[in-house]
Amino acid sequence: MPGFAHHAIPNVTRDPLNASTALVVLYTGPVSMSESIRYEHINSVGLITLDNPPVNAFSLALRVSLRDALTQAIEDDGVTAIVITGGGRMFSAGADITEFDSGVSNQSPTLPELIELVENAPKPVVAAIHGNAMGGGCELCLGCHGRVAASGTKIGLPEVTLGIVPGAGGTQRMPRLIGVPAALNMIVSGKPLTAEQAHKLGLIDELTDSETNLVESGLSLALQLAELGDPVRTRDRDERLAEARDEPELFDQFRRKIAHRARGFEAPYACIECVEAALWKPFSEGVLFERETFQRCRKSLQSKAQRHVFFAERQARKVQGLASDTTVLQVTRAAVLGCGTMGGGIAMCFANAGIRVTVTESTQDALDRGMDMIKKNYHATVSKGRLSREDAEARLALIEPTLDFETVGNADFVIEAVFENMDLKKDIFARLDSVCHSNAVLATNTSSLDINDIAAVTSRPEQVLGTHFFSPANVMRLLEIVRGSQTSPEVLATAMSLSQRLQKVGVVVGVCDSFAANRMLYPYTRQAEFLVEEGALPEQVDRVLYDLGFPMGPFAMSDLAGLDVGYKIRQHREPSQTKNLRHSTIADQLYELGRYGQKTRAGWYQYGEDGRTPVSDPEVTQTIIATSEKLGIDRTEIPDEEILQRCMYPLINEGARILEEGIVERSSDLDLVWLYGYGFPRYRGGPMFWADSLGLAHVYETMKNFHDIHPDWLEPAPLLEQLAREGKTFGEWRAP
Ligand SMILES: NC(=O)c1ccc[n+]([C@@H]2O[C@H](COP(=O)([O-])OP(=O)(O)OC[C@H]3O[C@@H](n4cnc5c(N)ncnc54)[C@H](O)[C@@H]3O)[C@@H](O)[C@H]2O)c1
């Protein structure tokens, strides 16, 4: 076989000779190897081990080797059955996504062709699965005639998260094996099953308690199947599909069930269509339909956007000046100062990650209030069935409230979340400097203050940085990690590693007023309020941005965050911070009317019984119209398109400034910030990716037109102008 070198010494993963079951293992042949496959004979079984580290992705090279090994095993009369297993950490993470754009994934042998070769083999092929079998890796297993898995294995079809459908028969074979309802749940959510769940559903034939005896179980099952005669092909199974043919309404029921969660996404619905096709089309037509759907999705802007996010998350972990072997300091104890809105949520993040955390406050009253809020939050999660009572209690027990500041001295990672006041923060950091141990990381949750000024009051500015959580801190996944001018690589690496432990998406940003996310938010909300002065109403503005895919528009968001929060920020901002920019007074007027948002059941909207559903309020409309009159503005109808552009393009424009100032390394970091901080729709990839897809020349020209009309605001950023002129994208731009 070309490409296979012969080795005299057999090499078996997970050592079947040491396993305890009865199978007698005899080596009957040499090991063949290619770059990405090991092939050997064990008794009369051909054992194929995928060996393409780190995740056995089905690159073209692996597909060619697998085809060659399969062909060799099928043609070899001495082989009665075949086992495929994965070397290293897992069976396979699936297709090589980097081949999607280049089209290499379509080169023969494609994954569907390989799976067909497996399924049509005249001898049984068994998958012996450990670690992960995802996407194409899972689909290969479905084409096999039997499956054994080690406990701890995860099996899933996460394609939907990349905006595509499984494209190698997954939507056709999965329902044949586990039934339509379970297959829909799995394929449309993209969530993997544990080996135990998969076994219960009939996806896995045999479970082994460890990886040690996995291959041996696979060999044993393969020989048993060989005894039974012609292998049973998954494609020929119909009994689980027949059950669903009796209740075809389940597809529409499922569509209704996911409507809220999947709003705006195309791939979940494409997945449902493919599973539905499995029911009514012969297998050969079903796979064709699936493949066409896969190709259509692969080329769609939505899938490109979702793949962009996938890579953006990985890119964000690579930080300039931070070697991959940078020491990460140990964090076994944490402390949070201030148990208000943010401090309480941050303490919960630590407890949820199993990290003991001390919480301090300035008064017993404030401490009790903070702890009550934490208990209430856990209680709510338990009553929604998302957490067991025992787990909630165990987490609560990790939070230690105290008024004794000295106890903070034990902590390895301290986060200050007291009022947004520079003098207070400086005072706290000077005290932290005197009580904290010499390796402790000292972080501030400030949303706008200069981290370098705060660090300067300590004797160890290299151990100071910002950890900017988003509200509610225990829910929102974004964490802006603010690197001060003296923050050491170890401290930065420790914060990044901690963000992963806390299940946050950490994005490193530099010091500037309000950092990346809020800095981009301000022009967005400012424009939304100007639009209302000029003729729109909050309902129209919110609808336009909701339709773009945000979970809510800027006015509903302001009601949720609290108009009092914005008001206080505006009161305390220095003129230099606002650059003397005018802002609409309507929000201030609403605040003065006692309308703080959801918390007072009235803000930009009024709120009914549940306190959450916004309803239009004539008092607000009157305030708006009176303000326009006072400003001498002749209110006119504003088209939806202008609302969208006036809100979004200034936000993107500010992103361009953030990029050119080097506050973040790449535009995809800004995409993550908006996806995880404000719920920007994932299927649009983030605001900067979205701008790239619209074309920067168009974004620039529109900004320029706005600027001509309103010369005091909306000036296009130089970087936006430059990229538009050069015909480039934000994605292509790298800091000089
Ligand atoms: N609220 C948000 O959405 C948000 C988002 C990101 C960042 N932040 C930032 O987080 C920090 C906290 O904001 P918040 O909204 O939680 O404020 P908050 O008013 O809800 O809580 C601040 C808490 O700090 C306590 N405190 C004051 N002085 C203290 C001291 N000397 N020692 C210990 N505790 C003390 C107060 O009693 C209060 O409970 C601020 O810097 C804010 O800018 C807020």
Ligand as a Chemical Component Dictionary entry (heavy atoms), coordinates in Angstrom:
data_LIG
# 
_chem_comp.id                   LIG 
_chem_comp.type                 NON-POLYMER 
_chem_comp.pdbx_formal_charge   0 
_chem_comp.three_letter_code    LIG 
# 
loop_
_chem_comp_atom.comp_id 
_chem_comp_atom.atom_id 
_chem_comp_atom.alt_atom_id 
_chem_comp_atom.type_symbol 
_chem_comp_atom.charge 
_chem_comp_atom.model_Cartn_x 
_chem_comp_atom.model_Cartn_y 
_chem_comp_atom.model_Cartn_z 
_chem_comp_atom.pdbx_ordinal 
LIG N1  N1  N 0  -23.244 48.106 37.710 1  
LIG C1  C1  C 0  -22.669 47.775 36.583 2  
LIG O1  O1  O 0  -23.340 47.453 35.596 3  
LIG C2  C2  C 0  -21.162 47.726 36.485 4  
LIG C3  C3  C 0  -20.592 47.008 35.411 5  
LIG C4  C4  C 0  -19.207 46.903 35.352 6  
LIG C5  C5  C 0  -18.432 47.506 36.307 7  
LIG N2  N2  N 1  -19.004 48.220 37.331 8  
LIG C6  C6  C 0  -18.093 48.799 38.321 9  
LIG O2  O2  O 0  -18.083 47.949 39.448 10 
LIG C7  C7  C 0  -17.869 48.698 40.635 11 
LIG C8  C8  C 0  -19.017 48.435 41.569 12 
LIG O3  O3  O 0  -20.227 48.808 40.957 13 
LIG P1  P1  P 0  -21.639 48.304 41.492 14 
LIG O4  O4  O 0  -22.620 48.580 40.408 15 
LIG O5  O5  O -1 -21.527 46.931 42.019 16 
LIG O6  O6  O 0  -21.885 49.333 42.680 17 
LIG P2  P2  P 0  -22.801 49.131 43.947 18 
LIG O7  O7  O 0  -23.109 50.486 44.438 19 
LIG O8  O8  O 0  -23.923 48.199 43.665 20 
LIG O9  O9  O 0  -21.832 48.378 44.964 21 
LIG C9  C9  C 0  -20.692 48.958 45.541 22 
LIG C10 C10 C 0  -20.549 48.344 46.908 23 
LIG O10 O10 O 0  -19.298 48.726 47.455 24 
LIG C11 C11 C 0  -19.462 48.861 48.833 25 
LIG N3  N3  N 0  -18.393 49.650 49.395 26 
LIG C12 C12 C 0  -18.226 50.969 49.367 27 
LIG N4  N4  N 0  -17.105 51.315 50.023 28 
LIG C13 C13 C 0  -16.531 50.178 50.462 29 
LIG C14 C14 C 0  -15.367 49.868 51.184 30 
LIG N5  N5  N 0  -14.580 50.831 51.616 31 
LIG N6  N6  N 0  -15.106 48.578 51.461 32 
LIG C15 C15 C 0  -15.913 47.621 51.038 33 
LIG N7  N7  N 0  -17.046 47.851 50.335 34 
LIG C16 C16 C 0  -17.365 49.116 50.057 35 
LIG C17 C17 C 0  -20.821 49.518 48.975 36 
LIG O11 O11 O 0  -21.364 49.333 50.272 37 
LIG C18 C18 C 0  -21.619 48.821 47.903 38 
LIG O12 O12 O 0  -22.300 47.691 48.411 39 
LIG C19 C19 C 0  -17.764 50.137 40.171 40 
LIG O13 O13 O 0  -16.403 50.438 40.011 41 
LIG C20 C20 C 0  -18.486 50.136 38.841 42 
LIG O14 O14 O 0  -18.057 51.178 38.004 43 
LIG C21 C21 C 0  -20.341 48.311 37.429 44 
# 
loop_
_chem_comp_bond.comp_id 
_chem_comp_bond.atom_id_1 
_chem_comp_bond.atom_id_2 
_chem_comp_bond.value_order 
_chem_comp_bond.pdbx_ordinal 
LIG N1  C1  SING 1  
LIG C1  O1  DOUB 2  
LIG C1  C2  SING 3  
LIG C2  C3  SING 4  
LIG C2  C21 DOUB 5  
LIG C3  C4  DOUB 6  
LIG C4  C5  SING 7  
LIG C5  N2  DOUB 8  
LIG N2  C6  SING 9  
LIG N2  C21 SING 10 
LIG C6  O2  SING 11 
LIG C6  C20 SING 12 
LIG O2  C7  SING 13 
LIG C7  C8  SING 14 
LIG C7  C19 SING 15 
LIG C8  O3  SING 16 
LIG O3  P1  SING 17 
LIG P1  O4  DOUB 18 
LIG P1  O5  SING 19 
LIG P1  O6  SING 20 
LIG O6  P2  SING 21 
LIG P2  O7  DOUB 22 
LIG P2  O8  SING 23 
LIG P2  O9  SING 24 
LIG O9  C9  SING 25 
LIG C9  C10 SING 26 
LIG C10 O10 SING 27 
LIG C10 C18 SING 28 
LIG O10 C11 SING 29 
LIG C11 N3  SING 30 
LIG C11 C17 SING 31 
LIG N3  C12 SING 32 
LIG N3  C16 SING 33 
LIG C12 N4  DOUB 34 
LIG N4  C13 SING 35 
LIG C13 C14 SING 36 
LIG C13 C16 DOUB 37 
LIG C14 N5  SING 38 
LIG C14 N6  DOUB 39 
LIG N6  C15 SING 40 
LIG C15 N7  DOUB 41 
LIG N7  C16 SING 42 
LIG C17 O11 SING 43 
LIG C17 C18 SING 44 
LIG C18 O12 SING 45 
LIG C19 O13 SING 46 
LIG C19 C20 SING 47 
LIG C20 O14 SING 48 
# 
